[in-house]
Amino acid sequence: MEENKNPELEVRETDKEGNSGVEESLAENNESIEAENVGSGKKGGRGMVSTRNGLYLRTVIGGLILYYAYTIISDMGTASGTSRTMLYVFVAIFGIAGVWIILDSLKRLFKKEYDE
């Protein structure tokens, strides 16, 4: 049988203190991965990464939220008193959120601020 030639998977002998060296190899691997991320220009730890299709989807969702605001406006004629006030609040929230999502997505699309 052939021995495994991959240095990352090789088992190290125990040192004087009883540690197997696995912790050392894991730390070395983590340092090399962090160096690769810094060199590639990717922003680590910033959460979800946007793609072009994801930004298109966000634009469509923003339009859907604006459509919901429009349907609430069309139903305001049947509401009374405090219900009408709450509907105004929801229309404002949906309108602002929809416009913000659409504008942010379009800005990122035009400036090409997304991963390929």
Secondary structure, 3 states (H helix, E strand, C coil): CCCCCCCCCCCCCCCCCCCCCHHHHHHHHHHHHHHHHHHHCCCCCCCCCCEHHHHHHHHHHHHHHHHHHHHHHHCHHHCCHHHHHHHHHHHHHHHHHHHHHHHHHHHHHHCCCCEC
